């Protein structure tokens, strides 16, 4: 069995395929690894900072949607265009930012502290986020166009199931298969965050009009919000662009 990569090695080895940049030259991936999470603290973090963050995100979404339809919000409109570029129908498979912004006005879903934090931060900064357990990765993360044969570990009818992406679909993956389908639509079960996660890996997917400074600010906000979920939280990051 290959030796597990350190967070630094993992970030250096992560990649975005040239074919993705050909599709969207304005695309950037901010990759963030958070070490030192304490499961006991994470499990008990259902109130305080996490609850405040969620409330702020719900209020922000309500304000955004007061005068503008969700599909006309600039960042969401950009992702709808990106989905159409690789053959996905955005009205049927919504990017994660759109799905959360739509839900936030009525109340964001509560999953676990780590997921709740990144969902709220995504809505507040209007950038799609993904969060996974680094220990469950096999090899480096990479964004690529799928062949259609890769395995995707998911749930169908409340039962574990293996699906496959469509040919040329944009997917995040590792050596074992797809970790997130349609860029940022649906994450798999295999690498999912849990109350036992000690090292988390986050992906911030950015398209124009999001600037590099806004992406950095979103990563800063995520790291700051997670500092209370462990006694020795450490963060490392890498921004990948064309």
TIMAR-673201 format. One record per residue: residue number from 1; x, y, z of N, C-alpha, C in turn; chain. Coordinates in nm, 3 decimals. Example, Ala and Ser with C-alpha at 12.3 -4.5 7.8 and 13.67 -1.06 7.14 Angstrom:
# TIMAR-673201
  seq     n_xx     n_yy     n_zz    ca_xx    ca_yy    ca_zz     c_xx     c_yy     c_zz  mol
    1    1.319   -0.569    0.780    1.230   -0.450    0.780    1.320   -0.330    0.780    A
    2    1.285   -0.225    0.708    1.367   -0.106    0.714    1.290    0.003    0.787    A
# end
This chain:
# TIMAR-673201
  seq     n_xx     n_yy     n_zz    ca_xx    ca_yy    ca_zz     c_xx     c_yy     c_zz  mol
    1    0.084   -0.119    0.000    0.000    0.000    0.000    0.088    0.125    0.000    A
    2    0.060    0.224   -0.089    0.142    0.344   -0.094    0.136    0.421    0.037    A
    3    0.246    0.486    0.071    0.251    0.566    0.192    0.158    0.687    0.177    A
    4    0.073    0.716    0.278   -0.016    0.832    0.268    0.064    0.961    0.251    A
    5    0.012    1.052    0.172    0.078    1.180    0.151    0.053    1.273    0.269    A
    6    0.150    1.358    0.296    0.130    1.464    0.394    0.039    1.569    0.330    A
    7   -0.024    1.657    0.411   -0.106    1.763    0.351   -0.031    1.846    0.248    A
    8    0.096    1.878    0.275    0.174    1.957    0.179    0.195    1.881    0.049    A
    9    0.228    1.752    0.060    0.247    1.670   -0.060    0.116    1.657   -0.137    A
   10    0.005    1.643   -0.064   -0.126    1.630   -0.127   -0.160    1.756   -0.207    A
   11   -0.137    1.872   -0.148   -0.168    1.997   -0.217   -0.081    2.017   -0.340    A
   12    0.047    1.983   -0.330    0.138    1.997   -0.444    0.098    1.903   -0.558    A
   13    0.050    1.784   -0.522    0.015    1.684   -0.624   -0.121    1.708   -0.688    A
   14   -0.207    1.789   -0.626   -0.339    1.817   -0.681   -0.326    1.888   -0.816    A
   15   -0.425    1.866   -0.904   -0.414    1.924   -1.038   -0.550    1.952   -1.100    A
   16   -0.548    2.039   -1.199   -0.664    2.067   -1.282   -0.622    2.041   -1.426    A
   17   -0.696    1.958   -1.498   -0.660    1.920   -1.634   -0.671    2.038   -1.729    A
   18   -0.582    2.043   -1.830   -0.589    2.152   -1.930   -0.726    2.161   -1.997    A
   19   -0.793    2.047   -2.013   -0.924    2.046   -2.078   -1.027    2.126   -1.999    A
   20   -1.009    2.132   -1.866   -1.101    2.211   -1.784   -1.077    2.359   -1.807    A
   21   -0.950    2.398   -1.814   -0.919    2.539   -1.840   -0.960    2.580   -1.981    A
   22   -0.957    2.486   -2.074   -1.005    2.517   -2.209   -1.154    2.549   -2.205    A
   23   -1.225    2.479   -2.118   -1.369    2.501   -2.102   -1.396    2.635   -2.036    A
   24   -1.321    2.665   -1.929   -1.337    2.791   -1.855   -1.200    2.845   -1.815    A
   25   -1.139    2.929   -1.898   -1.007    2.984   -1.865   -1.006    3.066   -1.736    A
   26   -1.124    3.114   -1.693   -1.131    3.196   -1.572   -1.141    3.113   -1.445    A
   27   -1.140    2.981   -1.457   -1.158    2.895   -1.340   -1.036    2.895   -1.250    A
   28   -1.060    2.896   -1.119   -0.956    2.877   -1.019   -1.005    2.783   -0.910    A
   29   -0.915    2.703   -0.858   -0.946    2.612   -0.746   -0.861    2.652   -0.626    A
   30   -0.927    2.690   -0.517   -0.857    2.714   -0.392   -0.870    2.587   -0.308    A
   31   -0.758    2.525   -0.280   -0.756    2.401   -0.203   -0.705    2.432   -0.063    A
   32   -0.780    2.388    0.038   -0.745    2.418    0.177   -0.747    2.288    0.258    A
   33   -0.639    2.262    0.331   -0.633    2.147    0.422   -0.630    2.199    0.565    A
   34   -0.718    2.146    0.647   -0.726    2.183    0.789   -0.689    2.062    0.872    A
   35   -0.577    2.072    0.944   -0.532    1.966    1.034   -0.566    2.003    1.178    A
   36   -0.560    1.900    1.265   -0.575    1.924    1.408   -0.717    1.937    1.457    A
   37   -0.814    1.895    1.378   -0.953    1.896    1.424   -0.971    1.791    1.534    A
   38   -1.048    1.825    1.635   -1.073    1.734    1.746   -1.216    1.684    1.737    A
   39   -1.237    1.555    1.709   -1.373    1.504    1.691   -1.469    1.539    1.804    A
   40   -1.424    1.530    1.929   -1.513    1.559    2.042   -1.561    1.704    2.038    A
   41   -1.470    1.795    2.002   -1.507    1.937    1.992   -1.599    1.958    1.873    A
   42   -1.566    1.895    1.762   -1.647    1.910    1.641   -1.790    1.864    1.665    A
   43   -1.807    1.753    1.736   -1.939    1.698    1.761   -2.023    1.791    1.847    A
   44   -1.960    1.863    1.938   -2.033    1.948    2.032   -2.054    2.090    1.981    A
   45   -2.013    2.117    1.858   -2.014    2.255    1.808   -2.142    2.292    1.737    A
   46   -2.255    2.244    1.783   -2.382    2.271    1.716   -2.436    2.409    1.746    A
   47   -2.382    2.480    1.844   -2.429    2.614    1.874   -2.310    2.709    1.870    A
   48   -2.324    2.826    1.928   -2.212    2.920    1.930   -2.175    2.968    1.792    A
   49   -2.047    2.956    1.758   -1.995    3.010    1.633   -2.065    2.951    1.511    A
   50   -2.088    2.821    1.512   -2.150    2.757    1.395   -2.291    2.808    1.374    A
   51   -2.369    2.816    1.481   -2.507    2.864    1.469   -2.512    3.009    1.424    A
   52   -2.421    3.089    1.473   -2.415    3.230    1.433   -2.383    3.242    1.285    A
   53   -2.288    3.163    1.238   -2.249    3.165    1.098   -2.366    3.126    1.008    A
   54   -2.439    3.023    1.048   -2.554    2.978    0.969   -2.660    3.088    0.963    A
   55   -2.687    3.152    1.076   -2.786    3.260    1.078   -2.745    3.374    0.987    A
   56   -2.615    3.408    0.986   -2.566    3.514    0.899   -2.585    3.476    0.751    A
   57   -2.557    3.350    0.720   -2.572    3.304    0.581   -2.718    3.307    0.538    A
   58   -2.807    3.265    0.624   -2.950    3.265    0.591   -3.001    3.407    0.568    A
   59   -2.955    3.501    0.651   -2.994    3.641    0.634   -2.939    3.697    0.503    A
   60   -2.812    3.662    0.473   -2.748    3.711    0.350   -2.824    3.660    0.227    A
   61   -2.861    3.534    0.227   -2.934    3.478    0.114   -3.069    3.546    0.096    A
   62   -3.138    3.573    0.206   -3.267    3.641    0.199   -3.251    3.779    0.138    A
   63   -3.145    3.850    0.176   -3.120    3.984    0.121   -3.085    3.977   -0.027    A
   64   -3.005    3.880   -0.067   -2.968    3.866   -0.207   -3.090    3.840   -0.295    A
   65   -3.180    3.758   -0.246   -3.295    3.716   -0.326   -3.413    3.812   -0.317    A
   66   -3.400    3.916   -0.236   -3.510    4.010   -0.220   -3.540    4.085   -0.349    A
   67   -3.434    4.114   -0.426   -3.452    4.194   -0.549   -3.405    4.123   -0.675    A
   68   -3.341    4.006   -0.660   -3.282    3.939   -0.777   -3.319    3.791   -0.779    A
   69   -3.371    3.738   -0.890   -3.396    3.594   -0.898   -3.264    3.518   -0.881    A
   70   -3.272    3.400   -0.822   -3.150    3.326   -0.788   -3.064    3.298   -0.910    A
   71   -3.125    3.268   -1.024   -3.046    3.234   -1.141   -2.983    3.357   -1.208    A
   72   -3.014    3.478   -1.159   -2.953    3.599   -1.211   -2.847    3.656   -1.118    A
   73   -2.827    3.594   -1.002   -2.715    3.635   -0.917   -2.586    3.608   -0.993    A
   74   -2.492    3.703   -0.999   -2.377    3.692   -1.090   -2.297    3.563   -1.078    A
   75   -2.265    3.521   -0.957   -2.182    3.401   -0.941   -2.259    3.274   -0.979    A
   76   -2.386    3.271   -0.947   -2.468    3.155   -0.983   -2.490    3.149   -1.133    A
   77   -2.512    3.264   -1.196   -2.528    3.268   -1.342   -2.403    3.216   -1.413    A
   78   -2.285    3.249   -1.357   -2.160    3.200   -1.417   -2.151    3.049   -1.412    A
   79   -2.194    2.991   -1.300   -2.188    2.845   -1.289   -2.292    2.777   -1.377    A
   80   -2.406    2.840   -1.395   -2.506    2.784   -1.487   -2.449    2.779   -1.629    A
   81   -2.378    2.883   -1.667   -2.315    2.886   -1.800   -2.208    2.777   -1.811    A
   82   -2.130    2.757   -1.705   -2.026    2.653   -1.706   -2.087    2.514   -1.718    A
   83   -2.197    2.491   -1.649   -2.263    2.361   -1.657   -2.311    2.333   -1.799    A
   84   -2.370    2.433   -1.863   -2.416    2.414   -2.001   -2.299    2.382   -2.094    A
   85   -2.181    2.437   -2.065   -2.065    2.418   -2.152   -2.020    2.273   -2.159    A
   86   -2.043    2.194   -2.051   -2.005    2.052   -2.061   -2.128    1.960   -2.069    A
   87   -2.243    2.016   -2.103   -2.360    1.935   -2.135   -2.456    1.909   -2.023    A
   88   -2.435    1.969   -1.904   -2.528    1.950   -1.793   -2.641    2.052   -1.803    A
   89   -2.757    2.015   -1.751   -2.872    2.105   -1.750   -2.883    2.169   -1.612    A
   90   -2.849    2.299   -1.599   -2.842    2.361   -1.467   -2.976    2.370   -1.395    A
   91   -3.086    2.366   -1.468   -3.215    2.370   -1.401   -3.251    2.236   -1.339    A
   92   -3.181    2.130   -1.383   -3.208    1.996   -1.330   -3.102    1.953   -1.230    A
   93   -2.976    1.987   -1.257   -2.866    1.955   -1.165   -2.799    2.086   -1.125    A
   94   -2.844    2.142   -1.015   -2.797    2.273   -0.973   -2.660    2.265   -0.907    A
   95   -2.574    2.361   -0.939   -2.447    2.369   -0.870   -2.472    2.390   -0.721    A
   96   -2.373    2.353   -0.639   -2.394    2.353   -0.494   -2.426    2.492   -0.441    A
   97   -2.365    2.596   -0.499   -2.393    2.732   -0.452   -2.538    2.769   -0.474    A
   98   -2.590    2.739   -0.591   -2.730    2.771   -0.619   -2.824    2.692   -0.527    A
   99   -2.794    2.564   -0.510   -2.880    2.481   -0.425   -2.883    2.534   -0.283    A
  100   -2.767    2.573   -0.230   -2.762    2.624   -0.092   -2.827    2.761   -0.081    A
  101   -2.804    2.848   -0.178   -2.862    2.982   -0.172   -3.014    2.974   -0.176    A
  102   -3.067    2.884   -0.259   -3.211    2.864   -0.263   -3.264    2.817   -0.127    A
  103   -3.192    2.726   -0.064   -3.238    2.669    0.063   -3.217    2.764    0.180    A
  104   -3.113    2.847    0.172   -3.075    2.929    0.286   -3.185    3.026    0.328    A
  105   -3.260    3.075    0.231   -3.366    3.169    0.265   -3.472    3.106    0.355    A
  106   -3.489    2.974    0.344   -3.584    2.903    0.430   -3.515    2.832    0.546    A
  107   -3.384    2.821    0.541   -3.308    2.754    0.646   -3.211    2.654    0.589    A
  108   -3.082    2.672    0.617   -2.981    2.580    0.567   -2.993    2.443    0.633    A
  109   -2.958    2.336    0.561   -2.959    2.202    0.622   -2.852    2.193    0.729    A
  110   -2.876    2.114    0.833   -2.776    2.090    0.937   -2.727    1.946    0.923    A
  111   -2.597    1.930    0.903   -2.539    1.798    0.880   -2.443    1.763    0.992    A
  112   -2.329    1.830    0.998   -2.235    1.822    1.109   -2.160    1.954    1.110    A
  113   -2.083    1.979    1.216   -2.023    2.111    1.231   -1.936    2.150    1.112    A
  114   -1.854    2.058    1.062   -1.765    2.090    0.951   -1.845    2.126    0.825    A
  115   -1.945    2.046    0.795   -2.026    2.071    0.677   -2.108    2.198    0.692    A
  116   -2.163    2.219    0.812   -2.243    2.339    0.836   -2.159    2.465    0.818    A
  117   -2.034    2.462    0.863   -1.946    2.579    0.851   -1.917    2.609    0.704    A
  118   -1.880    2.507    0.626   -1.844    2.539    0.488   -1.966    2.572    0.403    A
  119   -2.083    2.514    0.434   -2.204    2.552    0.363   -2.237    2.699    0.387    A
  120   -2.231    2.741    0.513   -2.263    2.880    0.547   -2.163    2.976    0.483    A
  121   -2.034    2.940    0.487   -1.931    3.025    0.429   -1.947    3.035    0.278    A
  122   -1.989    2.927    0.215   -2.016    2.928    0.071   -2.124    3.029    0.036    A
  123   -2.233    3.028    0.111   -2.343    3.121    0.085   -2.299    3.265    0.110    A
  124   -2.228    3.288    0.219   -2.184    3.423    0.253   -2.092    3.483    0.148    A
  125   -2.004    3.399    0.089   -1.907    3.449   -0.009   -1.947    3.419   -0.153    A
  126   -2.060    3.350   -0.172   -2.111    3.319   -0.305   -2.008    3.249   -0.392    A
  127   -1.943    3.149   -0.332   -1.846    3.063   -0.402   -1.879    2.918   -0.365    A
  128   -1.887    2.827   -0.461   -1.914    2.687   -0.428   -1.799    2.626   -0.346    A
  129   -1.834    2.555   -0.240   -1.738    2.486   -0.155   -1.767    2.336   -0.159    A
  130   -1.661    2.258   -0.140   -1.675    2.115   -0.114   -1.587    2.081    0.005    A
  131   -1.628    1.983    0.085   -1.550    1.945    0.201   -1.542    1.794    0.215    A
  132   -1.420    1.742    0.240   -1.402    1.597    0.247   -1.299    1.560    0.352    A
  133   -1.296    1.432    0.385   -1.201    1.379    0.483   -1.074    1.338    0.408    A
  134   -0.964    1.407    0.437   -0.841    1.380    0.364   -0.792    1.237    0.383    A
  135   -0.816    1.178    0.500   -0.769    1.042    0.528   -0.836    0.939    0.438    A
  136   -0.948    0.974    0.377   -1.021    0.879    0.293   -0.983    0.889    0.145    A
  137   -0.895    0.982    0.116   -0.849    0.995   -0.022   -0.749    0.887   -0.056    A
  138   -0.749    0.846   -0.182   -0.648    0.755   -0.236   -0.577    0.828   -0.350    A
  139   -0.459    0.879   -0.319   -0.388    0.960   -0.416   -0.435    1.105   -0.412    A
  140   -0.389    1.183   -0.507   -0.416    1.326   -0.508   -0.553    1.358   -0.568    A
  141   -0.604    1.475   -0.530   -0.727    1.525   -0.590   -0.695    1.586   -0.726    A
  142   -0.784    1.566   -0.822   -0.765    1.627   -0.952   -0.900    1.651   -1.019    A
  143   -0.908    1.760   -1.089   -1.029    1.798   -1.162   -1.005    1.766   -1.309    A
  144   -1.097    1.690   -1.369   -1.075    1.641   -1.505   -1.207    1.622   -1.577    A
  145   -1.199    1.595   -1.706   -1.316    1.554   -1.784   -1.325    1.402   -1.776    A
  146   -1.440    1.351   -1.741   -1.456    1.207   -1.718   -1.463    1.128   -1.848    A
  147   -1.425    1.000   -1.838   -1.440    0.908   -1.950   -1.576    0.840   -1.947    A
  148   -1.640    0.842   -1.831   -1.769    0.776   -1.814   -1.760    0.639   -1.749    A
  149   -1.637    0.592   -1.726   -1.619    0.460   -1.666   -1.584    0.468   -1.517    A
  150   -1.554    0.587   -1.467   -1.511    0.602   -1.328   -1.625    0.567   -1.231    A
  151   -1.587    0.515   -1.114   -1.685    0.480   -1.012   -1.717    0.601   -0.925    A
  152   -1.845    0.615   -0.891   -1.890    0.721   -0.801   -1.976    0.657   -0.693    A
  153   -1.927    0.664   -0.569   -1.992    0.600   -0.454   -2.100    0.694   -0.400    A
  154   -2.227    0.655   -0.415   -2.337    0.743   -0.377   -2.449    0.664   -0.311    A
  155   -2.566    0.725   -0.301   -2.685    0.661   -0.244   -2.798    0.673   -0.346    A
  156   -2.870    0.565   -0.367   -2.987    0.565   -0.455   -3.099    0.490   -0.384    A
  157   -3.212    0.556   -0.367   -3.321    0.492   -0.294   -3.284    0.458   -0.151    A
  158   -3.200    0.543   -0.090   -3.154    0.526    0.048   -3.060    0.408    0.068    A
  159   -3.013    0.351   -0.043   -2.920    0.239   -0.035   -2.788    0.277   -0.103    A
  160   -2.675    0.225   -0.051   -2.547    0.251   -0.117   -2.550    0.205   -0.262    A
  161   -2.491    0.285   -0.349   -2.491    0.252   -0.492   -2.366    0.307   -0.558    A
  162   -2.327    0.244   -0.668   -2.216    0.292   -0.750   -2.271    0.340   -0.883    A
  163   -2.243    0.466   -0.914   -2.285    0.523   -1.041   -2.161    0.562   -1.122    A
  164   -2.184    0.612   -1.242   -2.074    0.655   -1.328   -2.108    0.791   -1.388    A
  165   -2.010    0.879   -1.399   -2.037    1.009   -1.461   -2.061    0.993   -1.610    A
  166   -2.112    1.097   -1.671   -2.129    1.097   -1.816   -1.996    1.126   -1.883    A
  167   -1.983    1.084   -2.007   -1.861    1.109   -2.083   -1.838    1.261   -2.093    A
  168   -1.716    1.304   -2.064   -1.673    1.444   -2.071   -1.729    1.531   -1.958    A
  169   -1.800    1.474   -1.864   -1.846    1.550   -1.747   -1.725    1.599   -1.667    A
  170   -1.734    1.717   -1.610   -1.626    1.769   -1.526   -1.642    1.711   -1.386    A
  171   -1.538    1.643   -1.337   -1.547    1.576   -1.208   -1.420    1.597   -1.126    A
  172   -1.435    1.602   -0.995   -1.322    1.586   -0.905   -1.305    1.439   -0.878    A
  173   -1.181    1.391   -0.871   -1.157    1.249   -0.853   -1.023    1.225   -0.784    A
  174   -1.001    1.102   -0.741   -0.870    1.057   -0.694   -0.839    0.926   -0.764    A
  175   -0.744    0.848   -0.713   -0.705    0.724   -0.781   -0.817    0.619   -0.778    A
  176   -0.907    0.628   -0.680   -1.011    0.525   -0.665   -1.137    0.555   -0.743    A
  177   -1.156    0.679   -0.782   -1.278    0.713   -0.855   -1.319    0.857   -0.834    A
  178   -1.443    0.886   -0.868   -1.496    1.023   -0.861   -1.532    1.058   -0.717    A
  179   -1.491    1.176   -0.674   -1.526    1.224   -0.540   -1.637    1.329   -0.545    A
  180   -1.653    1.396   -0.658   -1.762    1.492   -0.674   -1.799    1.502   -0.821    A
  181   -1.927    1.487   -0.851   -1.974    1.491   -0.989   -2.012    1.632   -1.032    A
  182   -2.006    1.654   -1.163   -2.047    1.779   -1.226   -1.988    1.900   -1.155    A
  183   -1.856    1.893   -1.139   -1.776    2.004   -1.086   -1.803    2.023   -0.938    A
  184   -1.925    2.062   -0.904   -1.960    2.085   -0.764   -2.108    2.058   -0.737    A
  185   -2.159    1.957   -0.802   -2.301    1.924   -0.788   -2.326    1.829   -0.672    A
  186   -2.262    1.714   -0.674   -2.289    1.613   -0.570   -2.161    1.542   -0.531    A
  187   -2.133    1.541   -0.400   -2.015    1.473   -0.349   -2.045    1.327   -0.317    A
  188   -1.941    1.243   -0.325   -1.958    1.100   -0.298   -1.953    1.068   -0.150    A
  189   -1.990    0.947   -0.117   -1.993    0.901    0.022   -1.854    0.865    0.073    A
  190   -1.770    0.810   -0.015   -1.643    0.751    0.029   -1.553    0.850    0.102    A
  191   -1.546    0.973    0.054   -1.454    1.071    0.112   -1.526    1.176    0.197    A
  192   -1.651    1.150    0.232   -1.730    1.250    0.302   -1.681    1.283    0.443    A
  193   -1.707    1.406    0.485   -1.674    1.449    0.620   -1.765    1.378    0.720    A
  194   -1.714    1.360    0.842   -1.793    1.301    0.949   -1.749    1.362    1.081    A
  195   -1.816    1.323    1.188   -1.778    1.372    1.321   -1.642    1.318    1.364    A
  196   -1.589    1.218    1.292   -1.459    1.160    1.326   -1.344    1.222    1.246    A
  197   -1.375    1.312    1.154   -1.272    1.371    1.069   -1.171    1.451    1.152    A
  198   -1.044    1.424    1.130   -0.938    1.499    1.199   -0.860    1.590    1.105    A
  199   -0.857    1.555    0.976   -0.795    1.639    0.874   -0.893    1.654    0.759    A
  200   -0.937    1.776    0.737   -1.038    1.803    0.634   -0.974    1.871    0.514    A
  201   -1.031    1.841    0.397   -0.986    1.899    0.271   -1.103    1.974    0.208    A
  202   -1.082    2.101    0.177   -1.188    2.183    0.120   -1.147    2.234   -0.018    A
  203   -1.246    2.237   -0.107   -1.227    2.288   -0.242   -1.319    2.408   -0.260    A
  204   -1.263    2.522   -0.299   -1.340    2.640   -0.333   -1.328    2.657   -0.483    A
  205   -1.441    2.644   -0.555   -1.444    2.655   -0.700   -1.482    2.797   -0.739    A
  206   -1.398    2.864   -0.816   -1.425    3.004   -0.849   -1.426    3.029   -0.998    A
  207   -1.523    3.107   -1.042   -1.531    3.160   -1.178   -1.548    3.311   -1.168    A
  208   -1.512    3.383   -1.273   -1.543    3.526   -1.278   -1.696    3.540   -1.267    A
  209   -1.745    3.639   -1.189   -1.676    3.759   -1.145   -1.599    3.749   -1.013    A
  210   -1.585    3.631   -0.954   -1.509    3.619   -0.830   -1.361    3.647   -0.859    A
  211   -1.303    3.738   -0.783   -1.162    3.772   -0.800   -1.076    3.683   -0.712    A
  212   -0.945    3.681   -0.739   -0.854    3.605   -0.653   -0.861    3.655   -0.509    A
  213   -0.874    3.787   -0.492   -0.882    3.844   -0.357   -1.007    3.795   -0.285    A
  214   -1.117    3.781   -0.356   -1.241    3.732   -0.295   -1.229    3.585   -0.259    A
  215   -1.160    3.510   -0.343   -1.138    3.367   -0.313   -1.050    3.352   -0.189    A
  216   -0.944    3.432   -0.181   -0.857    3.429   -0.063   -0.936    3.467    0.063    A
  217   -1.022    3.566    0.051   -1.103    3.609    0.166   -1.198    3.498    0.210    A
  218   -1.255    3.426    0.116   -1.343    3.315    0.151   -1.266    3.205    0.223    A
  219   -1.143    3.176    0.176   -1.060    3.076    0.243   -1.022    3.122    0.383    A
  220   -0.990    3.250    0.397   -0.958    3.304    0.530   -1.076    3.286    0.625    A
  221   -1.196    3.317    0.577   -1.316    3.306    0.660   -1.340    3.161    0.702    A
  222   -1.318    3.068    0.610   -1.335    2.927    0.642   -1.238    2.884    0.752    A
  223   -1.110    2.919    0.735   -1.009    2.881    0.833   -1.041    2.941    0.970    A
  224   -1.078    3.067    0.972   -1.109    3.133    1.099   -1.227    3.066    1.169    A
  225   -1.330    3.030    1.093   -1.447    2.965    1.152   -1.415    2.827    1.208    A
  226   -1.315    2.759    1.150   -1.282    2.623    1.193   -1.179    2.620    1.305    A
  227   -1.122    2.734    1.341   -1.020    2.735    1.446   -1.075    2.688    1.581    A
  228   -1.203    2.707    1.602   -1.263    2.666    1.728   -1.298    2.519    1.735    A
  229   -1.270    2.442    1.629   -1.308    2.301    1.625   -1.190    2.208    1.653    A
  230   -1.089    2.261    1.716   -0.974    2.178    1.752   -0.878    2.258    1.838    A
  231   -0.798    2.189    1.916   -0.704    2.257    2.005   -0.578    2.303    1.933    A
  232   -0.545    2.239    1.819   -0.424    2.276    1.745   -0.452    2.279    1.595    A
  233   -0.551    2.357    1.556   -0.590    2.365    1.415   -0.481    2.435    1.334    A
  234   -0.442    2.372    1.223   -0.342    2.426    1.131   -0.398    2.422    0.990    A
  235   -0.370    2.525    0.914   -0.424    2.534    0.778   -0.313    2.551    0.676    A
  236   -0.331    2.488    0.560   -0.242    2.509    0.446   -0.330    2.517    0.323    A
  237   -0.281    2.587    0.221   -0.367    2.610    0.103   -0.284    2.623   -0.024    A
  238   -0.354    2.610   -0.136   -0.292    2.630   -0.266   -0.399    2.677   -0.363    A
  239   -0.367    2.780   -0.440   -0.458    2.830   -0.543   -0.407    2.784   -0.678    A
  240   -0.493    2.713   -0.754   -0.457    2.665   -0.887   -0.538    2.743   -0.990    A
  241   -0.470    2.800   -1.087   -0.537    2.872   -1.195   -0.470    2.843   -1.327    A
  242   -0.529    2.894   -1.434   -0.475    2.867   -1.567   -0.340    2.934   -1.586    A
# end
